[in-house]
Amino acid sequence: MYRQLILFIILLQVTACADRHENKIHSFHKTIDTQHKNKMGISIYYQKENTIKPTLYFLAASTSDRRSYEHIYHYLANKGYVVVGLSTEGFASDFMSYHFYDAISYARRVCKKKGLSDDKQIGLIGHSSGAGVLPSLAYKLFTEDKLGEDGRFIFGASPWIDFQFKNFMKLPKDTNFVTQLFEDDHSTDPRIYLDIYKLMDVNHKTFMMVKQGGNHQTPFYDKPKELVQKGVYEPIENLASFTFFKKDKEKIFSSKKIITDYVDIEAEGTLPSNKDYKQMLNAFIRSRSSFGCKPTSNYAPNPREKECLNYQNR
């Protein structure tokens, strides 16, 4: 009996060691120069080489270090995804999509060399200006390059202007699309991201609001724990789960509005109520933020400035 107990303990220790080894997150870091002479930072997080997994590309806010979001990368990598963090070291609004496209092209080559990705399951995630460029970037990746044939999504948190967007840009119908806003984030004119959201002609899309004091800085930090878990980690995980594995659809694309302590998720395909929209617009106006439909002279023109200014929430 004693001998059997010792063998059992040894087996548990071996299993625990194997589990710890299995969950170890490896990383690769590189800074490159794009063809438009801008430096882009690239970080890749994964569990094992030569194991094809869905690949999630995370676009950081302009001039923010991609590693500011490392807690998100580790959460998703621990769920089995390959996660690529991308950041621009110099902001240039007239070439944003091209900078990120060049960085993703480089990351794709690295992922293929390591046996991590085959480009068939792709998620694009972004924050602030990084979220803003997602539609035009997705057009290049999903429509022109035909990536993500077995699953593709866009998750934009507090999106800004997509400076390279053109009205002819249509995404594949099977692109799942989520726009996320934070309750205490009044830095961006809501007409910017609602106009783009409304324009997306895809099979599944939704708009969600993170409550409990969520603001523009929330994605940078791993605290408060419950807010980040319910408002950042789980929405991305649920979107990925549905997109790649056809699970948890009702957690992200529901036929009825979802209201929890931490998030409100509109019924699939619908806009925020007119009451909520007016509250968002009035809060932006009161904030006196300069990030409106018409950007300042420091930036490239908003290609949908007219549509943004004339936005109707219906």
C-alpha positions as CSV (number, residue, x, y, z in Angstrom):
1,M,0.0,0.0,0.0
2,Y,2.8,2.4,0.9
3,R,4.6,1.6,-2.4
4,Q,1.4,2.3,-4.3
5,L,0.9,5.6,-2.5
6,I,4.5,6.7,-3.4
7,L,3.9,5.7,-7.1
8,F,0.7,7.7,-7.1
9,I,2.4,10.8,-5.7
10,I,5.2,10.5,-8.3
11,L,2.5,10.2,-11.0
12,L,0.8,13.4,-9.8
13,Q,4.0,15.3,-9.8
14,V,4.9,14.2,-13.3
15,T,1.5,15.1,-14.5
16,A,1.7,18.5,-12.8
17,C,5.1,19.2,-14.4
18,A,3.7,18.2,-17.8
19,D,0.8,20.5,-17.4
20,R,3.1,23.4,-16.4
21,H,5.3,22.7,-19.4
22,E,2.2,22.6,-21.7
23,N,1.0,26.0,-20.5
24,K,4.3,27.8,-20.8
25,I,3.9,30.8,-23.1
26,H,6.8,31.4,-25.5
27,S,7.3,34.8,-27.2
28,F,9.1,36.3,-30.1
29,H,9.8,40.1,-30.4
30,K,11.0,42.1,-33.4
31,T,10.9,45.7,-34.6
32,I,10.8,46.2,-38.4
33,D,10.8,49.1,-40.8
34,T,7.8,49.3,-43.1
35,Q,7.9,50.2,-46.8
36,H,6.5,53.6,-45.8
37,K,9.4,54.2,-43.5
38,N,7.7,53.6,-40.1
39,K,8.9,51.4,-37.3
40,M,6.5,48.7,-36.2
41,G,6.8,46.5,-33.1
42,I,5.8,42.8,-33.3
43,S,5.4,40.4,-30.4
44,I,4.1,36.8,-30.9
45,Y,2.9,34.7,-28.0
46,Y,2.2,30.9,-28.3
47,Q,2.3,27.6,-26.4
48,K,4.0,25.2,-28.8
49,E,5.6,25.3,-32.2
50,N,4.5,23.1,-35.1
51,T,0.9,23.3,-33.8
52,I,-1.6,25.1,-36.0
53,K,-3.9,27.4,-34.0
54,P,-6.3,30.3,-34.7
55,T,-4.2,33.5,-34.9
56,L,-5.3,36.7,-33.2
57,Y,-3.7,40.0,-34.2
58,F,-4.0,42.8,-31.7
59,L,-3.4,46.4,-32.9
60,A,-2.3,48.8,-30.2
61,A,-3.4,52.4,-29.9
62,S,-1.1,54.8,-31.7
63,T,2.3,55.2,-30.2
64,S,1.4,52.9,-27.3
65,D,3.8,50.0,-26.5
66,R,2.2,46.8,-27.7
67,R,3.4,45.2,-24.4
68,S,1.0,47.4,-22.5
69,Y,-1.6,44.8,-23.5
70,E,0.5,41.8,-22.5
71,H,-2.0,40.6,-19.9
72,I,-4.6,40.2,-22.7
73,Y,-2.1,38.3,-24.9
74,H,-1.3,35.9,-22.1
75,Y,-4.9,35.3,-21.3
76,L,-5.7,34.4,-24.9
77,A,-2.5,32.4,-25.4
78,N,-3.4,30.4,-22.4
79,K,-6.7,29.6,-24.1
80,G,-4.7,28.1,-26.9
81,Y,-4.6,30.9,-29.4
82,V,-1.5,32.3,-31.2
83,V,-1.5,36.1,-30.3
84,V,0.4,38.7,-32.2
85,G,0.7,42.1,-30.6
86,L,1.5,45.0,-33.0
87,S,2.3,48.7,-32.3
88,T,3.4,51.6,-34.4
89,E,6.4,53.6,-33.0
90,G,5.6,56.6,-35.1
91,F,2.0,57.7,-35.8
92,A,1.2,58.6,-39.5
93,S,-2.6,58.7,-40.1
94,D,-2.3,58.6,-43.9
95,F,-0.5,55.2,-43.9
96,M,-1.9,53.5,-40.8
97,S,-3.4,50.5,-42.5
98,Y,-0.3,50.0,-44.6
99,H,2.0,50.0,-41.6
100,F,-0.1,47.4,-39.8
101,Y,-0.4,45.3,-43.0
102,D,3.3,45.2,-43.4
103,A,3.8,44.2,-39.8
104,I,1.1,41.4,-40.1
105,S,2.8,40.2,-43.3
106,Y,6.1,39.8,-41.5
107,A,4.4,38.1,-38.5
108,R,2.6,35.7,-40.8
109,R,6.0,34.6,-42.2
110,V,7.3,34.0,-38.7
111,C,4.2,32.1,-37.7
112,K,4.4,29.9,-40.8
113,K,8.1,29.2,-40.2
114,K,7.3,28.2,-36.6
115,G,4.4,26.1,-37.7
116,L,1.9,28.2,-35.7
117,S,-0.6,29.4,-38.3
118,D,-2.0,28.5,-41.7
119,D,-4.0,31.8,-42.1
120,K,-7.3,29.9,-42.2
121,Q,-8.6,31.2,-38.8
122,I,-7.9,34.9,-38.2
123,G,-9.1,37.4,-35.6
124,L,-8.3,41.1,-35.8
125,I,-8.5,43.0,-32.4
126,G,-7.7,46.7,-31.9
127,H,-7.9,49.5,-29.4
128,S,-8.4,53.2,-30.2
129,S,-6.6,54.1,-33.4
130,G,-5.6,50.5,-33.7
131,A,-9.3,49.6,-33.7
132,G,-10.0,52.4,-36.2
133,V,-8.0,50.9,-39.0
134,L,-9.5,47.4,-38.7
135,P,-12.1,47.7,-41.5
136,S,-9.7,48.8,-44.2
137,L,-7.0,46.4,-42.9
138,A,-9.6,43.5,-42.9
139,Y,-10.5,44.4,-46.5
140,K,-6.9,43.8,-47.5
141,L,-6.5,40.6,-45.5
142,F,-10.0,39.1,-45.8
143,T,-11.3,40.3,-49.2
144,E,-8.1,40.8,-51.2
145,D,-5.8,38.2,-49.7
146,K,-8.7,35.8,-48.8
147,L,-7.4,35.0,-45.4
148,G,-9.6,33.5,-42.7
149,E,-11.6,31.1,-44.9
150,D,-12.4,28.9,-41.8
151,G,-13.3,31.8,-39.5
152,R,-12.6,35.5,-39.3
153,F,-13.6,38.3,-37.0
154,I,-13.1,42.0,-36.1
155,F,-13.2,43.2,-32.5
156,G,-12.7,47.0,-32.2
157,A,-12.5,48.6,-28.7
158,S,-13.2,52.4,-28.7
159,P,-12.4,52.7,-32.5
160,W,-11.2,56.0,-34.0
161,I,-11.2,57.0,-37.7
162,D,-10.2,54.5,-40.4
163,F,-8.2,57.0,-42.5
164,Q,-7.7,54.5,-45.4
165,F,-11.3,53.4,-45.6
166,K,-13.0,53.6,-49.1
167,N,-16.7,53.2,-49.7
168,F,-16.1,50.3,-52.1
169,M,-14.5,48.2,-49.4
170,K,-16.8,45.3,-48.6
171,L,-15.9,42.5,-46.2
172,P,-16.9,38.8,-46.7
173,K,-20.3,38.2,-45.2
174,D,-18.9,35.7,-42.8
175,T,-16.7,38.3,-41.0
176,N,-18.0,38.5,-37.5
177,F,-17.9,42.1,-36.3
178,V,-18.0,43.6,-32.7
179,T,-17.7,47.2,-31.7
180,Q,-17.0,47.8,-28.0
181,L,-17.3,51.1,-26.1
182,F,-16.4,51.9,-22.4
183,E,-19.0,53.7,-20.4
184,D,-16.7,56.4,-19.1
185,D,-14.8,56.9,-22.4
186,H,-16.0,60.1,-24.0
187,S,-12.8,60.8,-26.0
188,T,-14.2,59.9,-29.5
189,D,-17.2,61.1,-31.3
190,P,-19.6,58.1,-31.2
191,R,-20.8,59.0,-34.8
192,I,-17.4,57.8,-36.0
193,Y,-17.7,54.2,-34.9
194,L,-21.5,53.9,-35.2
195,D,-21.3,55.1,-38.8
196,I,-18.8,52.3,-39.6
197,Y,-20.7,49.7,-37.6
198,K,-23.9,50.6,-39.4
199,L,-22.1,50.3,-42.8
200,M,-20.8,46.7,-42.1
201,D,-22.9,44.4,-44.2
202,V,-22.0,41.1,-42.5
203,N,-24.0,38.1,-41.2
204,H,-23.2,38.7,-37.5
205,K,-22.4,42.0,-35.8
206,T,-23.1,43.6,-32.4
207,F,-22.4,46.7,-30.3
208,M,-21.4,46.4,-26.7
209,M,-20.9,48.8,-23.7
210,V,-18.6,48.0,-20.8
211,K,-19.9,49.5,-17.5
212,Q,-18.6,49.7,-14.0
213,G,-16.2,52.6,-14.7
214,G,-14.7,51.2,-17.8
215,N,-12.8,53.9,-19.7
216,H,-10.3,54.4,-22.6
217,Q,-7.4,53.2,-20.4
218,T,-9.1,49.9,-19.3
219,P,-7.5,47.6,-21.9
220,F,-4.0,48.7,-20.7
221,Y,-4.4,47.2,-17.2
222,D,-5.2,43.8,-15.7
223,K,-7.1,45.5,-12.8
224,P,-9.8,45.7,-11.5
225,K,-9.8,42.0,-12.0
226,E,-13.5,41.5,-12.4
227,L,-13.9,44.4,-14.8
228,V,-11.1,43.2,-17.1
229,Q,-12.3,39.6,-16.9
230,K,-15.9,40.4,-17.8
231,G,-15.4,43.5,-19.9
232,V,-12.2,42.6,-21.9
233,Y,-11.2,39.0,-21.8
234,E,-14.5,37.2,-22.0
235,P,-16.0,39.2,-24.9
236,I,-13.0,38.5,-27.0
237,E,-12.9,34.8,-26.0
238,N,-16.6,34.4,-26.7
239,L,-16.3,36.0,-30.1
240,A,-13.3,33.7,-30.9
241,S,-15.1,30.6,-29.6
242,F,-18.1,31.2,-31.8
243,T,-16.1,32.3,-34.9
244,F,-13.7,29.3,-34.8
245,F,-15.6,26.5,-33.0
246,K,-19.2,27.5,-33.4
247,K,-19.7,27.7,-29.6
248,D,-21.2,30.3,-27.3
249,K,-23.1,32.2,-30.0
250,E,-25.7,33.5,-27.6
251,K,-22.9,35.0,-25.4
252,I,-21.9,37.4,-28.1
253,F,-24.6,37.5,-30.8
254,S,-27.9,37.2,-29.1
255,S,-31.4,37.6,-30.4
256,K,-32.2,39.7,-27.3
257,K,-30.2,42.4,-25.6
258,I,-27.8,41.1,-22.9
259,I,-27.6,43.1,-19.7
260,T,-25.1,42.0,-17.0
261,D,-23.4,43.9,-14.1
262,Y,-20.4,44.6,-16.4
263,V,-21.6,44.7,-20.0
264,D,-24.6,45.6,-22.1
265,I,-24.6,43.8,-25.5
266,E,-27.2,44.9,-28.0
267,A,-29.3,42.4,-29.8
268,E,-27.5,41.1,-32.9
269,G,-27.4,43.6,-35.7
270,T,-29.1,46.4,-33.8
271,L,-27.9,49.9,-32.8
272,P,-27.9,51.4,-29.3
273,S,-31.2,53.0,-28.4
274,N,-31.7,56.7,-29.3
275,K,-31.6,57.5,-25.6
276,D,-28.2,55.8,-25.2
277,Y,-26.9,57.4,-28.4
278,K,-27.8,60.9,-27.3
279,Q,-26.2,60.3,-23.9
280,M,-23.0,59.2,-25.7
281,L,-23.0,62.1,-28.1
282,N,-23.7,64.7,-25.3
283,A,-21.0,63.3,-23.1
284,F,-18.5,63.6,-26.0
285,I,-19.6,67.2,-26.6
286,R,-19.2,68.1,-23.0
287,S,-15.7,66.5,-22.9
288,R,-14.5,69.0,-25.5
289,S,-12.4,66.3,-27.1
290,S,-10.8,67.1,-30.4
291,F,-11.4,63.6,-31.8
292,G,-14.5,64.3,-33.8
293,C,-15.8,63.6,-37.2
294,K,-13.6,66.3,-38.7
295,P,-10.0,65.6,-37.5
296,T,-7.6,68.5,-36.8
297,S,-5.1,69.6,-39.5
298,N,-2.5,67.3,-37.8
299,Y,-4.2,64.3,-39.3
300,A,-5.3,63.0,-42.7
301,P,-8.9,63.7,-43.7
302,N,-11.7,61.5,-42.5
303,P,-12.9,59.7,-45.7
304,R,-16.4,59.5,-44.2
305,E,-16.5,62.9,-42.6
306,K,-19.8,63.9,-44.4
307,E,-21.5,60.6,-43.4
308,C,-20.3,61.0,-39.9
309,L,-21.6,64.5,-39.5
310,N,-24.9,63.5,-41.0
311,Y,-25.2,60.3,-39.0
312,Q,-28.7,59.2,-38.0
313,N,-29.1,56.5,-35.4
314,R,-31.6,54.3,-37.2
